[in-house]
Each structure stands twice: as C-alpha cells, then as structure tokens.
C-alpha cells in the first residue's frame, strides 16, 4: 500500500511525465491551446494509458517472457497500443456516442504519444507487479493531464499578452513550460521508490 | 542546388529542419541533450532508423494497402528500432545506459512516421533515401547545437567523457546548473526557436 501511494505521488508531482521526464511533449504543445481540447485529450490519455499498461504488462509477463521473446517488446507493445486505441475507438462509437464525440479526434493521436509507450516500457523495466503497473499507468496519465491542464489555463491567458512576434506560438509555450517545470522541481527529492 | 537529391538534403537540414522548423519529435530533443555525446548518439540512431525505414517503406509502397498503412509503417519502424537497440547494447553500452528508454521511444518519434506518411509512401526509393539523409542530418545537427549549449552552459564541459579537457572555464567556474536540468531544456529550446523564427523571417523579407 505504501509503495502504491508513493508511486501515485511520485509520478503525478515529483517525476511529472511531461515536465520532468519529457514524455509526450508533442500533444502537450499541440493541444494545450484551448481548455476544452486539453480536457478531452486528458480524459482520452487517462483511459488509454491505464488500459495500455494493463494489456502490455499481461502480454509481457504471460506471452513474451515464457516464450523468451523479450527482444520483441518494442514491436509487440506498439502494436498492442495501436490496436487498443482502434478498439477503444470502435467500442466507444458503439456504446457511448456522446463520449466518442468528445474523445474521438484525440484517440488516433494517442498512438504516437510517446508517454503511452514509455509507461508500458518503464512498467516492465521497473519490474512492477500488475497492480503497481496499473497504478503507475494511472498516476503517469494524471500527471500528464495535470501539466496539460495547467498549460492550457496559462495559454488562454497568454492570448491577451503582448509577446514578441518571433516568440509567439511554440516558442513561448516551451519557455512557459520551462518555468512550470522549475516550479515542479520544488517537489524534487521528496520521495523516491 | 539544381540536383534534386541535393535539394532534398538541403531541405531536410535547413528549410524543413525537423526540430527548428517543423517542431516535431521534441521529447528526445529535450530529454537527452544534457551531454554532447548523448545528443550525437541519439541523432545518429534516429537518422539510421529514418533512412532504413524510408527506403523500405518507399520500396514497398505499391504493396502496402492504403487502409492498414499506418500499422505497416509502425511495424517496419519498430523492427529497425529493435535492431538499433541491440547494436547499441552490444557495441555502445555506455550510450545505451545514458539514452535509456528513449531508444525504444524512437518508434513513436513523429519525425519518422511523418516522413513515412508524407514522403516515403509517395516518392521513389532514391529520393526517399536522400530525404531520410537530409532530415536525419537536420535532426542530428539540431541535437548537436542544443546539447553543446546545454553541456557548455550547464556543466562547463564539452564531450565530458571523451575529451582530455574536462573543465572549459577553469576549476573555479561555477556552471549554470539550470541548463543541465529539465527547466533549462525547455527555456533554451524556446529561445532557440524564437531566434530561428526571427532569422527566417529576416531571410524571407530580403
């Protein structure tokens, strides 16, 4: 239990996936322009990342390890994630059209979100148990969402700020992310696994 | 510059530079550029995967069905990444340790899938090869620029593991540690992008 709690705390605040570990920078810069899209993307990421960690962990432990095919993990994981995203998309469209309307356009983007593959790879590398791996997936996704939502809030304000023309767009977003990352460094060293 | 292949290379390095112009594949650019040697290793590894996948995808472009092309591209890219990972593990264990999880993450580097989708799946093999070389070089050069700045400012060294001179500015120099840490990476890249925007704007006006 203690380990689970520290995993949650570490991957949301101390080792934030976006601001400290640099996973998922592309969607972080790409969809943080509006609060609405940021919320949609966050929910989609939490959903897919949790499922992806579960699926890849099971496949790694019960298929790849007994067959001694660990060297295929990159190919296997990316295929699992891609088909999982496709599956979620199809199921959502059938079961909950309203939720699909909200998340639909973000789902294909998640396949190339490196945070999802990173969670799957790190869960195996850190030798987490199944429960720890899933909690790790959820915590990492919440950490990603937290950073994305804060950034979206800041960027909505930035719309009205006077920014030198060459810095507009991605440049100012990255500099803001740097300051945000500096703030998150305050948590550094508070906890470790 | 009349040669079409030379133009492909030039385009990849300057006008379509993946980091500074297209702003793609930012995760490794920010994460592993603390030391020049890591930046160089990452650039070469990514370029190798990009060149191989471009050539293979381009030569298979008539056989890959339109509907399942993305999964096909991903499997081809993932296979080359696995090969590169094994080679690095065998011959460059230090680099393998330093780059860590970012080697398998080359699979989801948007640059590679982007080039497969936008270029290699439509163009002949030879042009795809040169496009891969150009974009790969552009990415490596960008990584070298950022990692040099971060290592010199943030650690006060250059090529710390290999060079004889370890402290560039003498023993009493206090490096600006911020640039070796995550916030410095974001801020430095933001400023560089702004600088590039400024320069390109000026060049276009002329």
Boltz contact constraints between the chains, C-beta under 6 A:
constraints:
  - contact:
      token1: [A, 20]
      token2: [B, 182]
      max_distance: 6.0
  - contact:
      token1: [A, 22]
      token2: [B, 27]
      max_distance: 6.0
  - contact:
      token1: [A, 22]
      token2: [B, 30]
      max_distance: 6.0
  - contact:
      token1: [A, 22]
      token2: [B, 31]
      max_distance: 6.0
  - contact:
      token1: [A, 25]
      token2: [B, 26]
      max_distance: 6.0
  - contact:
      token1: [A, 25]
      token2: [B, 27]
      max_distance: 6.0
  - contact:
      token1: [A, 26]
      token2: [B, 110]
      max_distance: 6.0
  - contact:
      token1: [A, 74]
      token2: [B, 78]
      max_distance: 6.0
  - contact:
      token1: [A, 74]
      token2: [B, 81]
      max_distance: 6.0
  - contact:
      token1: [A, 74]
      token2: [B, 82]
      max_distance: 6.0
  - contact:
      token1: [A, 74]
      token2: [B, 104]
      max_distance: 6.0
  - contact:
      token1: [A, 74]
      token2: [B, 107]
      max_distance: 6.0
  - contact:
      token1: [A, 75]
      token2: [B, 78]
      max_distance: 6.0
  - contact:
      token1: [A, 78]
      token2: [B, 74]
      max_distance: 6.0
  - contact:
      token1: [A, 78]
      token2: [B, 78]
      max_distance: 6.0
  - contact:
      token1: [A, 78]
      token2: [B, 107]
      max_distance: 6.0
  - contact:
      token1: [A, 82]
      token2: [B, 71]
      max_distance: 6.0
  - contact:
      token1: [A, 112]
      token2: [B, 108]
      max_distance: 6.0
  - contact:
      token1: [A, 112]
      token2: [B, 110]
      max_distance: 6.0
  - contact:
      token1: [A, 114]
      token2: [B, 27]
      max_distance: 6.0
  - contact:
      token1: [A, 114]
      token2: [B, 105]
      max_distance: 6.0
  - contact:
      token1: [A, 114]
      token2: [B, 108]
      max_distance: 6.0
  - contact:
      token1: [A, 117]
      token2: [B, 108]
      max_distance: 6.0
  - contact:
      token1: [A, 118]
      token2: [B, 101]
      max_distance: 6.0
  - contact:
      token1: [A, 121]
      token2: [B, 101]
      max_distance: 6.0
  - contact:
      token1: [A, 121]
      token2: [B, 104]
      max_distance: 6.0
  - contact:
      token1: [A, 166]
      token2: [B, 194]
      max_distance: 6.0
  - contact:
      token1: [A, 166]
      token2: [B, 197]
      max_distance: 6.0
  - contact:
      token1: [A, 166]
      token2: [B, 198]
      max_distance: 6.0
  - contact:
      token1: [A, 167]
      token2: [B, 194]
      max_distance: 6.0
  - contact:
      token1: [A, 170]
      token2: [B, 23]
      max_distance: 6.0
  - contact:
      token1: [A, 170]
      token2: [B, 193]
      max_distance: 6.0
  - contact:
      token1: [A, 171]
      token2: [B, 190]
      max_distance: 6.0
  - contact:
      token1: [A, 171]
      token2: [B, 193]
      max_distance: 6.0
  - contact:
      token1: [A, 171]
      token2: [B, 194]
      max_distance: 6.0
  - contact:
      token1: [A, 174]
      token2: [B, 186]
      max_distance: 6.0
  - contact:
      token1: [A, 174]
      token2: [B, 189]
      max_distance: 6.0
  - contact:
      token1: [A, 174]
      token2: [B, 190]
      max_distance: 6.0
  - contact:
      token1: [A, 175]
      token2: [B, 187]
      max_distance: 6.0
  - contact:
      token1: [A, 175]
      token2: [B, 190]
      max_distance: 6.0
  - contact:
      token1: [A, 177]
      token2: [B, 186]
      max_distance: 6.0
  - contact:
      token1: [A, 178]
      token2: [B, 183]
      max_distance: 6.0
  - contact:
      token1: [A, 178]
      token2: [B, 186]
      max_distance: 6.0
  - contact:
      token1: [A, 178]
      token2: [B, 187]
      max_distance: 6.0
  - contact:
      token1: [A, 181]
      token2: [B, 182]
      max_distance: 6.0
  - contact:
      token1: [A, 181]
      token2: [B, 183]
      max_distance: 6.0
  - contact:
      token1: [A, 181]
      token2: [B, 186]
      max_distance: 6.0
  - contact:
      token1: [A, 182]
      token2: [B, 183]
      max_distance: 6.0
